[in-house]
Amino acid sequence: MTDLIKAADALAEEERMERIARTICAEKNAVYGEPPCWKVDGPWPNPDCGDCTCHDLAKAVLSDLNAYRQARENADGVKVKPLVWECEGGWRWKGTPPDGFFASVAKWVWQAPKGGFKHAGTKELFATLEEAKAAAQADYEARIKAALEG
């Protein structure tokens, strides 16, 4: 069964690369007002095409996409330490990273003038302080994970 799954994955990857190559071809030729090579009668890729790099570009795009997906999967297992919350001035809360991290990545939460709570990084209004803190924590974690290299 494993060989069958591997063969199916390889076929799906090949089809994905083909779709990407055709899209690249269409976009490149559209710049010159010409139809894409694959819409011209004959084999694909078209041997008469003056720029036969579509498949190479598609392979590079697919390789980068796969690397990105792998990095995202690896980052999902990473645990980010929670922010430490403290009230400042009785009206806003500052969530700072644990000791050893830069305070410049602190997240701010405050009570909105017309009710509810907001946090820096979004215009969304949250019903409770805890919801706003949770959203700020999620935003903080997403930014940390996005900066990780796979």
C-alpha positions, 0 to 999 in steps of 0.5 A, a space after each residue: 500500500 505504501 508504494 501505491 501512496 508514493 506513486 499517487 503522491 508523485 503523480 499529484 506532484 507532477 500534475 501540480 508542476 504541470 499546472 504551475 508551468 502552464 500558468 507561468 507560460 500563460 502569464 509570460 506570453 500574455 505580456 507579449 500578447 501571444 497565446 501560451 505555448 500549450 494552446 498552440 497545436 503540437 507538443 507541450 512544452 512547445 519546441 518552437 518556444 523562444 523561452 523554454 524556462 516554464 518547467 524550470 520555473 515551475 520546479 523552482 516554485 514547487 520546490 520553494 512551496 514544499 520547503 515552505 510547507 515543511 517549515 510550517 509543519 515543523 513550526 507547528 510542534 514548536 511551543 512559544 512561551 506565553 506573554 506575561 501580562 501586567 496592568 499599566 495605568 489601570 487602563 491598558 495591559 502589557 504582555 511581555 515575553 518571558 525573560 531573555 527576549 526583547 521587550 520590543 515585541 510586547 503586545 498591548 491590550 486596552 479597553 476601547 472607548 465604546 466598550 470591549 477590548 482591542 489589541 495592537 496588531 488588529 482592529 478587531 473588537 473583543 468582548 472581554 479582556 481575556 479574549 483580547 489577551 488570547 488573540 494577542 497571544 495567538 498573534 504573538 505566537 504566529 509572528 514568532 513561528 513565522 520567523 523560524 527557519 525550518 
